[in-house]
Amino acid sequence: MPSIKKSDFYSVGDGLKRTRRVCPKCGPGVFLAEHKDRRSCGACGYTEFTTKE
């Protein structure tokens, strides 16, 4: 299993940009985990299901 670093959640260009979505319930600083068919928050359990287009 690859280790995840904090730098994986941000990109630097003309400023700092988040590369992952933030949990709408927990707020800034808590990111949603990316799964095959959904995004989920490990802190509160919030889940967004992705659909195929």
N, CA, C and O of each residue as an XYZ file, in Angstrom:
212
protein
N       0.852     -1.176      0.000
C       0.000      0.000      0.000
C       0.897      1.239      0.000
O       1.768      1.365      0.861
N       0.700      2.148     -0.946
C       1.546      3.344     -0.998
C       1.219      4.290      0.147
O       0.064      4.423      0.551
N       2.256      4.945      0.664
C       2.021      5.914      1.738
C       1.523      7.223      1.133
O       1.924      7.603      0.034
N       0.650      7.901      1.859
C       0.062      9.154      1.395
C       0.671     10.284      2.211
O       0.720     10.222      3.439
N       1.133     11.314      1.516
C       1.735     12.475      2.160
C       0.771     13.655      2.068
O      -0.085     13.690      1.185
N       0.905     14.603      2.963
C       0.060     15.805      2.925
C       0.228     16.551      1.611
O      -0.707     17.189      1.128
N       1.429     16.471      1.031
C       1.676     17.181     -0.227
C       0.874     16.592     -1.387
O       0.755     17.233     -2.431
N       0.317     15.379     -1.228
C      -0.526     14.784     -2.264
C      -1.884     15.477     -2.366
O      -2.573     15.333     -3.375
N      -2.276     16.228     -1.336
C      -3.579     16.875     -1.299
C      -3.567     18.293     -1.847
O      -4.621     18.920     -1.955
N      -2.381     18.812     -2.198
C      -2.252     20.183     -2.676
C      -1.395     20.222     -3.928
O      -0.553     19.349     -4.137
N      -1.608     21.237     -4.765
C      -0.728     21.500     -5.890
C      -0.331     22.971     -5.836
O      -1.105     23.822     -5.399
N       0.872     23.251     -6.282
C       1.387     24.611     -6.238
C       1.506     25.115     -7.667
O       2.156     24.488     -8.504
N       0.882     26.240     -7.938
C       0.937     26.870     -9.246
C       1.011     28.370     -9.013
O       2.021     28.882     -8.530
N      -0.050     29.063     -9.354
C      -0.154     30.500     -9.063
C      -0.620     30.717     -7.627
O      -1.013     31.822     -7.253
N      -0.574     29.694     -6.860
C      -0.996     29.720     -5.468
C      -1.166     28.286     -5.023
O      -0.784     27.361     -5.740
N      -1.723     28.097     -3.875
C      -1.956     26.763     -3.351
C      -3.361     26.312     -3.732
O      -4.325     27.043     -3.508
N      -3.488     25.129     -4.300
C      -4.789     24.612     -4.713
C      -4.979     23.215     -4.138
O      -4.067     22.389     -4.170
N      -6.173     22.962     -3.612
C      -6.483     21.632     -3.090
C      -6.789     20.700     -4.258
O      -7.497     21.081     -5.190
N      -6.261     19.487     -4.209
C      -6.499     18.534     -5.287
C      -7.642     17.583     -4.962
O      -8.160     16.911     -5.854
N      -8.038     17.520     -3.707
C      -9.159     16.669     -3.313
C     -10.271     17.526     -2.732
O     -10.050     18.655     -2.293
N     -11.487     16.953     -2.740
C     -12.629     17.681     -2.196
C     -12.573     17.715     -0.677
O     -12.050     16.800     -0.039
N     -13.120     18.784     -0.108
C     -13.199     18.956      1.340
C     -14.569     18.472      1.794
O     -15.554     18.649      1.077
N     -14.643     17.873      2.959
C     -15.917     17.403      3.500
C     -16.822     18.598      3.793
O     -16.410     19.509      4.512
N     -18.052     18.621      3.253
C     -18.959     19.749      3.498
C     -19.456     19.820      4.939
O     -19.856     20.891      5.395
N     -19.439     18.704      5.663
C     -19.883     18.713      7.059
C     -18.763     19.131      8.009
O     -18.985     19.928      8.921
N     -17.567     18.598      7.801
C     -16.439     18.856      8.711
C     -15.729     20.167      8.410
O     -15.197     20.804      9.319
N     -15.714     20.580      7.140
C     -15.099     21.843      6.788
C     -13.659     21.706      6.315
O     -13.174     20.596      6.096
N     -12.975     22.842      6.157
C     -11.607     22.849      5.649
C     -10.662     22.032      6.534
O     -10.753     22.059      7.761
N      -9.768     21.315      5.885
C      -8.795     20.506      6.612
C      -9.150     19.039      6.669
O      -8.299     18.212      6.994
N     -10.406     18.693      6.356
C     -10.822     17.295      6.330
C     -11.189     16.956      4.895
O     -12.171     17.470      4.359
N     -10.399     16.091      4.275
C     -10.596     15.752      2.873
C     -11.400     14.472      2.725
O     -11.413     13.623      3.616
N     -12.074     14.344      1.579
C     -12.819     13.135      1.263
C     -11.876     12.128      0.614
O     -11.078     12.488     -0.251
N     -11.967     10.881      1.027
C     -11.170      9.811      0.440
C     -11.751      9.446     -0.917
O     -12.971      9.411     -1.081
N     -10.898      9.176     -1.878
C     -11.327      8.821     -3.231
C     -11.379      7.299     -3.361
O     -10.359      6.625     -3.211
N     -12.551      6.767     -3.636
C     -12.738      5.338     -3.883
C     -13.183      5.153     -5.329
O     -13.387      6.130     -6.049
N     -13.332      3.916     -5.749
C     -13.705      3.622     -7.132
C     -15.064      4.214     -7.502
O     -15.215      4.779     -8.585
N     -16.044      4.093     -6.623
C     -17.411      4.514     -6.933
C     -17.972      5.569     -5.987
O     -19.159      5.891     -6.056
N     -17.129      6.114     -5.098
C     -17.637      7.076     -4.124
C     -16.496      7.893     -3.516
O     -15.322      7.557     -3.669
N     -16.866      8.966     -2.828
C     -15.956      9.750     -2.002
C     -16.515      9.698     -0.591
O     -17.725      9.823     -0.403
N     -15.657      9.515      0.405
C     -16.163      9.411      1.765
C     -15.244     10.115      2.749
O     -14.041     10.252      2.523
N     -15.847     10.559      3.852
C     -15.129     11.224      4.929
C     -14.886     10.206      6.041
O     -15.817      9.540      6.494
N     -13.644     10.091      6.473
C     -13.318      9.163      7.546
C     -13.693      9.686      8.922
O     -13.799      8.909      9.871
N     -13.894     10.989      9.041
C     -14.203     11.578     10.341
C     -15.681     11.462     10.696
O     -16.020     11.054     11.807
N     -16.570     11.818      9.759
C     -18.005     11.845     10.080
C     -18.826     10.799      9.315
O     -19.983     10.554      9.659
N     -18.236     10.176      8.273
C     -18.954      9.163      7.522
C     -19.725      9.683      6.328
O     -20.425      8.914      5.669
N     -19.615     10.975      6.032
C     -20.295     11.551      4.866
C     -19.827     10.837      3.605
O     -18.631     10.597      3.439
N     -20.771     10.488      2.697
C     -20.442      9.766      1.467
C     -21.129     10.398      0.281
O     -22.307     10.750      0.352
N     -20.392     10.545     -0.819
C     -20.931     10.979     -2.109
C     -20.685      9.847     -3.095
O     -19.551      9.394     -3.245
N     -21.725      9.391     -3.762
C     -21.566      8.360     -4.760
C     -21.361      9.010     -6.118
O     -22.046      9.977     -6.454
N     -20.420      8.487     -6.903
C     -20.166      9.009     -8.229
C     -20.949      8.185     -9.248
O     -21.161      6.987     -9.061
N     -21.365      8.825    -10.300
C     -22.126      8.144    -11.336
C     -21.316      8.109    -12.628
O     -20.504      8.997    -12.892
N     -21.544      7.088    -13.414
C     -20.885      7.010    -14.713
C     -21.682      7.837    -15.715
O     -22.911      7.782    -15.756
N     -20.954      8.600    -16.517
C     -21.633      9.465    -17.505
C     -21.486      8.920    -18.879
O     -21.989      9.511    -19.835
